[in-house]
Amino acid sequence: MSTSLVPLQVVVQTPAHSGVAATLSYTHTKPLPAGTLVRVPLGAREVLGVVWDTPGDGAPQAEPARLRAIAAVLQGLAPLDDAWRRLVAFAAGYYQRSLGEIALMALPPSLRGLSAEQLGRRLRRKPNAQTANAPASAPANADQAGADLIALSAEQESVTAEIDTKTGPFLLFGSTGSGKTEVYLQAVAAALAADAQGQVLVLVPEINLTPQLQARFLARFAPLYGADAIVSLHSGMTHPQRLRSWLAAHTGSARIVLGTRMAIFASLPRLALIVVDEEHDASYKQQEGARYSARDLAVWRARDAGAKVVLGSATPSLESWHASDPAVGRYQRLCMPSRIGAARLPRLRLVDMAQQPRAAVFAPPLLAAITGRVERGEQCLVLLNRRGFAPVLHCHACGWKSDCPQCSATRVFHKLDRSLRCHHCGLASRVPRACPGCGNPDILPLGRGTEQLEELLAQLLRNVITPERRAARVARIDADTTRAKGALQTQLAQVHAGDVDVLVGTQMVAKGHDFRRITLVAAVQPDNALFSSDFRAPERLFSLLMQAGGRAGRDALYMAAHGSAPELWVQTWHPEHPLFAALGAHDYPAFAARQLAEREAAAMPPFSHQALLRADARTQETAQAFLQAAALAARAAQLPGLAQTFLYPPVPLAVQRVANVERAQMLLESASRRALQQLMSAWQPLLHAERARHKGLVRWLLDVDPQAI
């Protein structure tokens, strides 16, 4: 009986520090193709696994009689194809994670818990692929999808022709309001028309950008392929919704998948095109667990699958901009510098806060400009990338601050519910009636958040009357106001309908949204990023201000009807800073050239490659001791790649304690990506061994291509 058992390699989700990074061996009564989903015993549990490719000829083979048997095969579901498994294997290797962690993370959560019988019932409930999707062949006029609906500008036509006739990868550098989304739609239409079963993946950086994009794709492609052919995939969906979308993509019934970074791992057997909108956005880099970059994986996946990839942004990441330099030639740069129609880019108005009244939150000229816009019936956007009422409560008598007892950070004062909340560990408590240190009842907020700006603007504009003869209305959109399901969509609909005159918000409203009535954008406190220790801070600030300013004046007809011109106001203590000169000229290339020259001189990315070895421990001493021991072990073993890699001394993180866990990091830097990867791969066994020697260590991780140092 035992001689008929077939040994199979299966990947399962093992603990991050178990040391099990490869496949596990099981048996089954017959061979199963690689990519088959199975349920297998792991310890005392039964878990989901994926049958993987068999080891090479030189790999040791276990005796089948000594192996545990596969518990069940998930029938009715086609195996995950070779391209998907190559993507998972590449991501696991490059980002130094286990194969099973990446593979199982990429699957819908509810799929991980379904038995074979439960999955069978789900599949039987699914609509037939032919009825839920387009016809077996694309309609005759599919190549004209949307072409008759919108007349393209000369720039759009040129860029679309480039994408149609060349292979890419493409970096679409288009100013805000230049019509990049229409170019995406045209590229998607061409890809679907060229292949009757072709599939397209469109990535956006944040969940809140998905609904408006899905509405545009449905309007364009539902008449051709059916509404069921367009699905979303993001973490804001319920588990059953995610499973339905994933199954639609895996079976091929979904022709277009719209999603956030997690969608890069969607199973798409006939992938023809990937679009990465707002490719510069840091949200594409996962910051917990497997710290992958969806943007970078999109480029790799497209090349591996023979598909095209379009990265789009008005402010591309400096890595992508450098890669699209003709002298480098990794990407093909496509430019659309003009706005659609007669729409103009916003004029920059710098306000020198040194010349304004002391302690003024809104400079008088800015307040007058906002008042004038509201009185004409126009909308304004006020940007402050800090939620809450104030970053800290403070007692002037004894110096007490609203520190978080679990983190080396302060708890933020939220006035609406009279709470102090830590935005790092989530600890919340009621605001004390008096200072806990000295009993002084006069404890005051320091600094400002969006909640305070909303309250202050409502007070300052209380006597302002709109053309509809009503009082000005101020609203706020941030992570606090959009917690409830559907709250963001409701609030955005109010802005689009003109029910809001002044919108206060964080960066979540500064990018991607097509607000047609906003004519003025104001950034209140942007200076912190100008002199940050993070070398990426100026890039992020320029991008945020350029993207925020791009919300103003997008509708040329509306602007002409009101006789108005778009403006971007920035209150700053450093108006002479070179960043603002480039911002005022809408000259991203000049800004990028200056930043890249500085980075090249300092041997910073993209002219070098970096990784972080992070350690979390009960004490800072233990965390740093682990990092130092890891460095010594690497040098003692003379690991490959170490000679070409510089290991910086361990240091605490900027917020070194979170939830009573101390955090430290060590930066690895090399001019050779290959050398850095060789070092990290060879280092893994030593890191596992060092972890066993440091009992107070909670966890360690490697962050490849980190976005924050």
C-alpha positions in Angstrom: 0.0 0.0 0.0 2.8 2.4 1.0 4.6 1.8 -2.3 1.7 3.4 -4.2 2.0 6.7 -2.3 3.4 9.6 -4.2 5.6 12.2 -2.4 4.7 15.8 -3.1 6.2 19.2 -2.1 3.7 21.6 -0.5 4.1 25.2 0.7 2.2 26.2 3.8 2.2 29.3 5.9 4.8 28.6 8.6 5.7 31.0 11.5 8.0 33.8 10.3 10.9 32.7 12.5 10.4 28.9 12.3 13.3 28.6 9.9 11.1 26.7 7.5 11.4 28.7 4.4 10.9 26.1 1.7 8.5 23.3 0.9 7.3 20.5 3.2 6.9 16.9 2.0 3.6 15.0 2.0 2.1 12.1 0.2 -0.9 11.5 -1.9 -2.4 8.5 -3.6 -1.7 10.0 -7.0 0.4 12.8 -8.6 -1.0 16.3 -8.4 0.0 19.1 -10.7 2.0 22.0 -9.2 -0.3 24.8 -8.2 -3.1 22.5 -6.8 -4.7 23.7 -3.6 -4.8 21.1 -0.9 -5.4 20.8 2.8 -2.6 19.3 4.8 -1.9 18.5 8.5 0.6 20.8 10.1 1.2 19.9 13.7 -2.2 19.5 15.4 -3.9 21.7 12.8 -5.1 21.3 9.2 -4.1 24.1 6.9 -4.3 25.2 3.3 -1.3 24.5 1.2 -0.2 24.7 -2.5 1.5 21.8 -4.3 4.8 23.1 -5.5 7.4 22.1 -8.0 9.4 19.1 -7.0 13.0 19.6 -5.9 15.9 19.2 -8.3 17.6 15.9 -8.9 20.2 16.5 -6.3 17.8 17.3 -3.5 17.3 14.6 -0.8 14.1 12.7 -1.0 12.2 11.5 2.1 10.7 8.0 2.4 7.0 8.2 1.5 6.1 5.9 4.4 7.5 8.4 6.9 5.5 11.3 5.5 2.1 12.5 6.5 -0.7 12.3 3.9 -2.5 15.2 2.2 -5.9 15.5 3.9 -7.9 16.8 1.0 -7.6 18.2 -2.5 -9.7 21.3 -3.3 -11.4 20.0 -6.4 -13.0 22.1 -9.1 -10.4 24.8 -9.0 -7.7 25.0 -11.7 -4.1 24.9 -10.4 -2.3 28.2 -9.9 -0.2 28.6 -13.0 3.5 28.7 -13.5 3.6 32.5 -13.9 1.9 32.9 -10.5 4.3 30.5 -8.8 7.3 32.3 -10.4 6.0 35.6 -9.0 5.6 34.2 -5.5 9.0 32.6 -5.7 10.7 35.8 -6.9 8.9 37.9 -4.2 9.9 35.5 -1.4 13.5 35.4 -2.5 13.9 39.1 -3.2 12.2 40.3 0.0 13.7 37.6 2.1 10.5 35.9 3.3 9.5 32.3 3.3 7.9 30.8 0.2 4.8 29.7 2.2 4.3 33.1 3.8 4.1 34.9 0.4 2.1 32.2 -1.3 -0.6 31.9 1.4 -0.7 35.7 2.0 -1.6 36.1 -1.7 -4.7 33.9 -1.4 -8.1 35.2 0.0 -8.4 34.7 3.7 -11.7 32.8 3.5 -10.1 30.4 1.0 -7.5 29.4 3.7 -10.3 28.3 6.0 -12.6 26.4 3.5 -12.7 22.7 3.4 -12.9 20.9 0.0 -16.7 20.4 0.5 -17.3 24.1 1.4 -15.3 25.3 -1.6 -17.3 23.0 -3.8 -20.5 24.6 -2.6 -19.1 28.0 -3.3 -18.1 27.1 -6.8 -21.5 25.7 -7.5 -23.1 28.9 -6.4 -20.8 30.9 -8.8 -22.4 32.1 -12.1 -21.3 30.3 -15.1 -18.2 32.0 -16.5 -19.8 32.4 -19.9 -22.8 34.2 -18.6 -21.0 36.3 -16.1 -18.4 37.5 -18.6 -18.1 38.7 -22.1 -18.7 36.5 -25.1 -16.0 33.9 -25.9 -14.6 36.3 -28.4 -14.4 40.1 -28.0 -17.1 42.1 -29.8 -16.2 43.4 -33.2 -16.1 47.0 -32.0 -14.1 46.3 -28.9 -11.0 48.0 -30.2 -13.1 51.2 -30.3 -14.1 51.0 -26.7 -14.4 54.5 -25.6 -12.7 55.9 -28.6 -16.0 57.5 -29.9 -16.9 58.8 -26.5 -14.0 61.1 -25.8 -11.9 63.1 -28.2 -8.2 62.7 -27.2 -5.8 65.6 -27.0 -2.7 65.5 -29.2 -0.6 64.5 -26.2 -3.0 61.7 -25.3 -3.0 60.4 -28.9 0.8 60.4 -29.1 1.2 58.6 -25.8 -1.5 56.1 -26.6 0.2 55.3 -29.9 3.5 54.8 -28.1 1.9 52.3 -25.7 0.2 50.5 -28.6 3.4 50.1 -30.7 6.2 49.7 -28.1 6.9 47.1 -25.4 7.7 49.3 -22.4 7.9 49.4 -19.4 6.4 52.8 -19.7 6.6 55.7 -17.2 3.7 58.1 -18.0 4.7 61.5 -16.7 1.6 63.6 -16.9 0.6 66.8 -15.1 -2.4 66.7 -12.8 -5.5 67.0 -15.0 -3.7 66.0 -18.2 -6.0 63.0 -18.7 -3.8 60.0 -17.6 -6.9 58.0 -16.7 -8.2 58.3 -20.3 -4.8 57.0 -21.5 -5.2 54.0 -19.1 -8.7 53.3 -20.5 -7.4 53.4 -24.1 -4.5 51.0 -23.2 -7.0 48.7 -21.4 -9.3 48.7 -24.4 -6.5 47.9 -26.8 -5.2 45.0 -24.6 -8.6 43.4 -24.2 -9.4 43.8 -27.9 -6.1 42.1 -28.9 -6.7 39.0 -26.8 -10.2 37.6 -26.5 -9.3 36.1 -23.0 -6.8 38.8 -22.1 -6.9 40.3 -18.5 -5.8 43.6 -17.2 -4.7 44.6 -13.6 -5.1 48.2 -12.6 -3.5 49.2 -9.2 -4.3 52.3 -7.2 -2.4 53.3 -4.0 -5.4 53.6 -1.6 -8.8 52.0 -1.2 -10.7 55.3 -1.3 -9.6 55.8 -5.0 -11.1 52.5 -6.1 -14.9 53.4 -6.3 -14.5 56.4 -8.6 -12.1 54.4 -10.8 -14.4 51.4 -10.9 -17.3 53.7 -11.9 -15.3 54.9 -14.9 -14.3 51.4 -16.0 -17.8 50.2 -15.6 -19.2 53.0 -17.8 -16.6 52.3 -20.5 -16.3 48.5 -20.5 -19.5 47.0 -19.0 -21.4 47.5 -22.3 -18.7 45.5 -24.0 -17.8 42.8 -21.6 -20.5 42.8 -18.9 -20.4 44.3 -15.4 -19.2 41.0 -13.9 -16.0 41.3 -16.0 -14.8 44.2 -13.8 -14.0 43.4 -10.2 -12.2 45.1 -7.3 -9.7 43.5 -4.9 -8.6 45.2 -1.7 -8.6 44.8 2.0 -11.6 46.9 2.6 -13.8 44.2 1.1 -15.4 41.5 3.2 -13.9 38.0 3.0 -16.7 36.6 0.8 -16.4 39.6 -1.5 -12.6 39.1 -1.8 -13.1 35.4 -2.5 -15.6 36.1 -5.3 -13.3 38.6 -7.0 -10.3 36.4 -6.6 -12.2 33.4 -8.1 -13.4 35.6 -11.0 -9.8 36.6 -11.8 -8.5 33.1 -11.4 -11.1 31.5 -13.6 -10.7 34.3 -16.2 -14.2 35.6 -16.0 -12.9 38.9 -14.7 -11.2 40.7 -17.6 -10.3 43.8 -15.5 -9.2 43.7 -11.8 -8.9 47.0 -9.9 -7.1 46.9 -6.6 -4.6 48.1 -4.1 -1.1 46.7 -3.6 -2.4 43.2 -2.5 -3.9 42.8 -5.9 -0.5 42.4 -7.5 -0.6 38.7 -6.3 -4.0 38.1 -7.9 -4.1 34.9 -10.1 -4.5 36.2 -13.6 -3.8 33.4 -16.1 -4.1 35.7 -19.2 -2.4 38.8 -18.0 -1.9 41.3 -20.9 -1.4 44.7 -19.1 -0.7 46.2 -15.7 -1.4 49.8 -14.9 0.1 51.4 -11.7 -1.6 54.7 -11.1 0.1 57.3 -8.8 3.2 55.0 -9.0 5.2 57.3 -6.7 2.9 56.6 -3.7 4.5 55.1 -0.7 1.4 53.1 0.0 2.5 50.6 -2.7 5.2 49.4 -0.2 3.8 47.0 2.4 4.9 48.1 5.9 4.0 45.0 7.9 4.9 41.3 7.5 6.3 40.7 4.0 7.5 44.2 3.1 7.1 44.0 -0.7 6.7 46.8 -3.2 3.6 46.2 -5.5 5.0 48.8 -8.0 8.3 47.0 -8.4 6.6 43.6 -8.5 4.3 44.9 -11.2 7.3 45.7 -13.4 8.8 42.2 -12.7 5.5 40.4 -13.3 4.8 42.2 -16.5 8.2 41.3 -17.9 7.9 37.7 -16.8 4.4 37.3 -18.3 5.2 39.1 -21.5 2.7 41.8 -20.6 2.9 45.6 -20.8 3.2 47.8 -17.8 2.3 51.5 -17.5 3.5 53.4 -14.4 1.7 56.8 -14.2 2.2 59.9 -12.0 2.4 63.7 -12.1 5.3 63.3 -9.7 7.1 60.0 -10.4 9.3 58.4 -7.8 12.9 59.4 -8.3 13.7 55.7 -8.8 11.3 55.5 -11.7 12.3 58.9 -13.1 16.0 57.8 -13.1 15.1 54.5 -14.7 13.3 56.4 -17.5 16.3 58.6 -18.2 17.3 57.9 -21.8 20.9 57.4 -20.6 19.7 54.6 -18.3 16.9 53.3 -20.6 15.2 50.8 -18.3 11.8 52.5 -18.8 10.3 54.5 -21.7 9.3 57.9 -20.6 6.0 59.3 -22.0 5.2 62.9 -21.3 1.9 64.8 -21.1 2.7 68.2 -19.6 -0.5 70.0 -20.5 -3.9 69.9 -18.8 -6.9 68.8 -20.9 -8.7 71.6 -22.8 -8.1 75.2 -21.6 -7.6 74.2 -17.9 -4.6 75.9 -16.3 -2.2 74.6 -13.7 -2.6 76.4 -10.3 -0.5 79.4 -9.6 1.6 79.1 -6.5 1.1 81.7 -3.8 3.8 81.6 -1.0 3.0 83.1 2.3 6.0 84.0 4.4 4.8 83.3 8.0 7.6 85.4 9.4 5.7 88.5 8.0 2.3 87.4 9.4 0.7 88.2 12.8 2.2 86.1 15.6 0.4 82.8 16.3 -1.8 83.2 13.2 -3.1 79.8 12.0 -4.3 81.3 8.7 -2.5 84.2 7.3 -4.8 87.2 6.6 -4.2 87.1 2.8 -5.0 83.4 2.7 -8.2 83.8 4.8 -9.3 86.6 2.5 -8.7 84.4 -0.6 -10.7 81.6 0.9 -13.5 84.0 1.8 -13.6 85.4 -1.7 -13.8 82.0 -3.3 -16.6 80.9 -1.0 -18.6 84.1 -1.7 -18.3 83.3 -5.4 -19.7 79.8 -4.9 -16.3 78.0 -5.4 -14.8 75.3 -3.2 -11.5 75.3 -1.3 -9.3 72.5 0.0 -7.2 73.0 3.1 -4.5 70.4 3.6 -2.9 69.4 6.9 -1.3 66.0 7.1 -2.1 65.5 10.8 -5.4 64.3 12.1 -6.9 65.0 15.5 -7.3 68.3 17.3 -3.7 68.7 18.5 -0.7 66.5 18.6 -0.3 66.8 22.4 -1.8 68.2 25.6 0.6 70.1 27.8 0.6 71.5 31.3 2.6 74.8 31.6 2.8 74.5 35.3 4.8 71.2 35.6 5.6 70.3 32.0 3.4 67.2 31.9 2.6 66.0 28.3 0.1 63.5 27.1 2.7 60.9 26.6 1.7 57.3 25.7 2.7 55.0 28.5 3.4 52.2 26.0 5.2 54.2 23.3 7.9 56.8 23.0 5.3 59.2 21.5 2.6 61.4 22.6 -1.1 60.7 22.5 -3.1 62.9 20.2 -5.9 65.0 21.6 -9.3 64.4 19.8 -11.7 67.1 20.9 -14.8 65.6 19.4 -14.9 62.7 21.8 -12.6 64.2 24.4 -10.1 61.4 24.1 -6.3 61.0 24.0 -5.3 58.4 21.4 -1.9 57.0 20.5 -1.7 56.7 16.7 1.0 54.0 17.1 -0.4 51.4 19.5 -4.1 52.5 19.6 -4.2 53.2 23.3 -7.1 55.6 24.1 -8.3 57.2 27.3 -10.5 60.1 28.4 -9.0 63.6 28.6 -8.1 64.2 32.3 -10.0 67.0 34.1 -6.8 68.3 35.5 -3.0 67.7 35.0 -2.2 64.2 36.4 1.2 65.6 37.5 0.3 68.7 39.5 -3.5 69.0 39.5 -3.5 72.2 37.4 -6.9 72.4 35.6 -5.4 74.5 32.8 -4.0 72.0 30.4 -3.8 73.2 26.9 -3.4 71.7 23.4 -0.1 72.3 21.5 0.1 72.2 17.8 -2.7 71.7 15.3 -4.6 68.9 13.6 -7.4 68.7 11.0 -10.1 68.7 13.7 -8.8 72.0 15.0 -8.6 73.5 11.5 -12.2 72.5 10.8 -13.4 74.1 14.0 -11.4 77.3 13.5 -12.5 77.7 9.8 -16.1 77.2 10.7 -15.7 80.1 13.2 -13.8 82.4 10.9 -16.3 81.8 8.0 -19.4 81.9 10.1 -20.5 85.2 8.5 -19.6 84.3 5.0 -22.6 83.9 2.7 -22.5 81.9 -0.5 -24.4 82.8 -3.8 -27.2 80.5 -2.6 -27.7 82.8 0.4 -26.6 80.3 2.9 -23.8 80.2 5.4 -20.5 78.7 4.4 -20.1 75.0 5.2 -16.8 73.4 6.4 -16.3 69.6 6.3 -13.4 67.3 7.2 -12.2 64.1 5.6 -9.5 62.1 7.4 -9.1 58.7 8.9 -11.3 59.7 11.9 -14.3 60.8 9.9 -14.2 57.8 7.5 -14.2 54.9 9.9 -17.8 53.9 9.3 -18.6 51.8 6.3 -19.6 54.0 3.3 -18.7 57.2 5.2 -16.0 58.2 2.7 -18.2 57.7 -0.3 -20.9 59.8 1.3 -18.6 62.6 2.2 -17.0 62.7 -1.3 -20.4 62.7 -2.8 -21.3 65.8 -0.7 -18.1 67.5 -2.0 -18.9 66.7 -5.6 -22.5 67.9 -5.2 -21.3 71.3 -3.9 -22.7 70.7 -0.4 -19.3 71.6 1.1 -17.6 75.0 0.6 -14.3 74.3 2.4 -12.9 70.8 2.7 -10.2 70.2 5.4 -8.3 67.0 5.0 -5.1 64.9 5.1 -3.2 63.5 2.2 -6.1 61.0 1.6 -8.0 63.8 -0.3 -4.9 65.3 -1.9 -4.4 62.7 -4.7 -6.4 61.0 -7.4 -9.8 62.7 -6.7 -11.4 64.6 -9.5 -13.0 67.6 -7.7 -14.6 69.8 -10.4 -15.4 72.8 -8.2 -12.3 73.2 -6.1 -10.4 76.3 -7.3 -8.1 77.0 -4.3 -5.9 74.6 -2.3 -4.0 75.7 0.8 -1.2 73.8 2.6 -1.0 75.0 6.2 2.1 73.5 7.8 4.3 71.8 5.3 7.8 72.9 6.6 8.6 69.8 8.8 9.6 67.8 5.7 12.1 70.4 4.4 14.7 69.6 7.0 13.8 66.0 7.9 16.5 63.4 8.6 14.7 61.2 6.1 16.4 61.8 2.7 13.1 61.0 1.0 11.1 63.7 2.8 11.6 66.5 0.2 10.5 64.1 -2.5 7.3 63.2 -0.5 6.6 66.9 0.2 7.0 68.0 -3.4 4.7 65.2 -4.5 2.1 65.9 -1.8 2.0 69.6 -2.7 1.9 69.1 -6.4 -0.8 66.4 -6.1 -2.8 68.6 -3.7 -2.5 71.6 -6.0 -3.7 69.4 -8.8 -7.1 69.2 -7.2 -7.7 72.9 -8.1 -9.0 74.1 -11.5 -9.6 70.8 -13.2 -12.8 71.9 -14.9 -11.9 74.6 -17.4 -15.6 75.4 -18.2 -16.4 75.8 -14.5 -13.4 78.1 -14.1 -14.3 80.2 -17.1 -17.9 80.5 -15.9 -16.7 81.9 -12.6 -14.0 84.1 -14.1 -11.6 82.4 -11.7 -8.0 81.0 -11.8 -6.7 78.1 -9.8 -4.3 78.8 -6.9 -2.1 76.8 -4.6 -1.3 78.6 -1.3 1.5 77.4 0.9 2.2 78.9 4.3 5.9 78.5 5.1 8.7 80.0 7.2 11.2 79.2 4.3 9.8 80.7 1.1 13.3 80.9 -0.4 13.7 77.1 -0.3 14.5 75.7 -3.8 11.7 73.2 -3.5 9.2 76.0 -3.7 10.8 77.5 -6.8 10.4 74.2 -8.7 6.9 73.9 -7.3 5.9 77.3 -8.5 7.1 76.6 -12.0 5.4 73.2 -12.0 8.9 71.9 -12.9 9.2 68.4 -11.6 12.1 67.6 -13.9 14.2 70.5 -12.3 13.3 69.3 -8.9 14.1 65.7 -9.7 17.4 66.7 -11.3 18.5 68.5 -8.1 17.4 65.7 -5.9 19.1 63.1 -8.0 22.3 65.1 -8.1 22.3 65.3 -4.3 21.6 61.6 -4.0 24.3 60.6 -6.4 26.8 62.7 -4.5 25.8 61.0 -1.2 25.5 57.5 -2.9 21.9 57.2 -1.9 19.2 55.3 -3.9 18.7 54.9 -6.8 22.5 55.1 -7.0 22.9 52.5 -4.2 20.7 49.7 -2.8 19.6 49.5 0.8 18.0 47.1 3.3 17.2 47.4 7.0 17.7 44.7 9.6 15.1 45.5 12.3 15.0 44.1 15.8 12.1 44.3 18.3 12.8 43.4 21.9 11.7 43.9 25.5 14.7 46.3 26.0 16.6 48.6 23.7 19.8 46.9 24.9 18.6 43.5 23.7 17.5 44.8 20.3 20.9 46.5 19.7 22.8 43.5 21.1 21.1 41.2 18.6 22.0 43.5 15.7 25.6 43.8 16.8 25.9 40.1 17.2 24.3 39.6 13.8 26.9 41.9 12.2 29.8 40.1 14.0 28.5 36.7 12.9 28.3 37.9 9.2 31.9 39.1 9.4 33.1 36.0 11.1 31.5 33.8 8.5 32.8 36.1 5.7 29.4 35.9 4.0 29.2 36.4 0.2 28.5 40.0 -0.7 29.7 41.4 2.7 32.8 42.9 1.1 30.6 45.1 -1.1 28.1 46.0 1.6 28.5 48.6 4.3 26.8 47.8 7.6 26.0 50.9 9.7 26.0 50.7 13.5 22.6 49.8 15.1 20.4 52.8 16.2 17.0 53.1 17.7 14.0 54.0 15.4 12.7 57.5 15.5 9.8 56.1 17.6 11.8 53.6 19.4 9.1 52.1 21.7 5.7 51.0 20.4 3.3 48.9 22.6 6.0 48.4 25.1 8.3 46.9 22.5 11.7 48.5 21.9 12.8 48.8 18.3 16.2 49.2 16.7 17.6 48.9 13.2 20.8 48.5 11.2 21.1 49.9 7.7 22.8 47.8 5.0 24.0 49.7 1.9 25.7 48.5 -1.3 26.3 49.7 -4.8 25.5 46.2 -6.0 22.0 44.9 -5.7 23.3 41.4 -6.3 25.8 41.6 -3.5 23.2 42.8 -1.1 20.9 40.0 -2.0 23.7 37.4 -1.6 24.5 38.7 1.8 20.9 38.7 3.1 20.2 35.2 1.7 23.4 33.7 3.3 22.7 35.6 6.5 19.3 34.0 7.2 20.6 30.9 9.1 22.9 33.0 11.3 20.0 35.4 12.1 17.9 32.4 13.2 20.7 31.1 15.4 21.3 34.6 16.9 17.6 34.9 17.7 17.8 31.7 19.8 20.7 33.3 21.8 18.9 36.5 22.6 16.0 35.5 24.8 14.5 39.0 25.1 14.2 39.4 21.4 10.6 39.5 20.2 11.2 39.4 16.4 13.5 40.4 13.6 12.9 41.2 10.0 14.7 42.3 6.9 13.2 45.3 5.0 14.5 45.4 1.4 14.3 48.7 -0.4 12.9 50.5 2.7 10.9 53.6 2.2 11.5 55.1 5.6 14.8 55.0 7.5 
